[in-house]
């Protein structure tokens, strides 16, 4: 399920990418790896060019500066985290199978955590990064508000399906807590020096712990088969 | 309830602080203000000396470098966030008045958020700061683990008093979510450009929103009068 390399849009022609396009992609990929490994603040365009064995001039031909590289990476992140554009629509139209809805939600959150993991450098010093770039900040907040709306709509769908019991005030507070935990859980693990990526378990299992933490926020409001199904899905993360 | 200036320990002699002690205190206070306003990364010892109208040499007489100032500020923070050293003991000995326990908990969380607010620069780029200083990192994680233990003990006390219903697994997940929300809520507000400090409301009311968010995590597990009392305390933060 590696998503670190952006796939071209479906409508793109199948033409072979040009040499310039390939270099551009390599710069983005290498920058992402270096930012994630060393922290964005510690990496210069010089380091990136060096790692790629290209001249700084060649790099500047593709990207004027580091900020432009970050902006491009952020755009890919923005596409990737928009994992289920139809989620709200589905919830509005009515949830038929509550068990399937729980599994969809689990998968959805997993894809969100994968996007955060892939672009984790963005979250390491989010405050500095967004303070430096107003456009990035407004895009980030747009993502957050979109996710907040999705949570509220989804809770509405679960309530309509008889799978959740919660007052509008509770949903509002729940949505805020879901956003805080989803945004910072990975960072919190990093600070506590807990290994999130473990070669023996694979990336997936440990990111599942983040999904479990978010689902634990929702769990007390679920009733009947939805709650049972969630408890079943959560079992692997309880020790 | 302003706590931005550390008070001397109660046992200290009432002797007037020396000129050197006063300069030292002024350096710490000014550094804290500058770090909070501009971000720690943007402030040099030169800026601090400048703001205080003292020579860099004078500053270096008191603190060898910026890291030493940060370490001292962190120590004050560490003392301040240890707001209720007897909280665990009280919970272990048995909670008599559940309503009073809810109010104590609310006040306790308020003091925690005040400490985080006073030293908010630490939280802005926590990852960078802790990556640079292993001692700071280990102290920070010690605080986190101590708070985690307090939460678990407190939940045990509430369960024994018949005020909470939760399984050990639920308490474990709840404690983790409480720590993530308490650690990052203020930061999340800052990124979303929500004003936390509002002159018209005073500092207290808005930090109360953070307390409300943490209490909202606990609420679904409370039963009977404890739940009613919490709903009463929360009413101001629901709109």
Contacts between the chains, C-beta under 8 A, distances in Angstrom:
chain1	res1	chain2	res2	distance
A	39	B	127	7.6
A	39	B	128	6.8
A	39	B	131	7.0
A	41	B	41	8.0
A	41	B	128	6.6
A	124	B	127	4.6
A	124	B	128	7.5
A	125	B	125	4.7
A	125	B	127	5.8
A	125	B	128	5.4
A	126	B	187	7.8
A	126	B	191	6.2
A	127	B	39	7.6
A	127	B	124	4.6
A	127	B	125	5.8
A	127	B	187	6.4
A	127	B	190	6.6
A	127	B	191	6.3
A	128	B	39	6.8
A	128	B	41	6.6
A	128	B	124	7.5
A	128	B	125	5.4
A	128	B	128	7.6
A	130	B	191	5.9
A	131	B	39	7.0
A	137	B	191	7.4
A	137	B	193	7.7
A	140	B	191	7.0
A	141	B	191	7.3
A	141	B	192	5.7
A	141	B	193	7.4
A	144	B	192	6.7
A	169	B	238	4.6
A	170	B	216	7.3
A	170	B	219	7.7
A	170	B	220	7.9
A	172	B	238	7.9
A	173	B	212	7.1
A	173	B	213	6.3
A	173	B	216	3.8
A	174	B	216	7.1
A	176	B	213	5.9
A	177	B	177	7.1
A	177	B	181	5.8
A	177	B	213	6.0
A	177	B	216	6.4
A	177	B	217	6.1
A	179	B	188	7.2
A	180	B	180	6.6
A	180	B	181	5.1
A	180	B	184	5.6
A	180	B	185	5.8
A	180	B	188	5.2
A	180	B	213	7.5
A	181	B	177	5.8
A	181	B	180	5.1
A	181	B	181	6.7
A	183	B	184	7.2
A	183	B	188	6.5
A	184	B	180	5.6
A	184	B	183	7.2
A	184	B	184	4.1
A	184	B	187	7.7
A	184	B	188	7.4
A	185	B	180	5.8
A	187	B	126	7.8
A	187	B	127	6.4
A	187	B	184	7.7
A	188	B	179	7.2
A	188	B	180	5.2
A	188	B	183	6.5
A	188	B	184	7.4
A	190	B	127	6.6
A	191	B	126	6.2
A	191	B	127	6.3
A	191	B	130	5.9
A	191	B	137	7.4
A	191	B	140	7.0
A	191	B	141	7.3
A	192	B	141	5.7
A	192	B	144	6.7
A	193	B	137	7.7
A	193	B	141	7.4
A	212	B	173	7.1
A	213	B	173	6.3
A	213	B	176	5.9
A	213	B	177	6.0
A	213	B	180	7.5
A	216	B	170	7.3
A	216	B	173	3.8
A	216	B	174	7.1
A	216	B	177	6.4
A	217	B	177	6.1
A	217	B	217	7.1
A	219	B	170	7.7
A	220	B	170	7.9
A	220	B	220	3.5
A	220	B	221	6.5
A	221	B	220	6.5
A	238	B	169	4.7
A	238	B	172	7.9
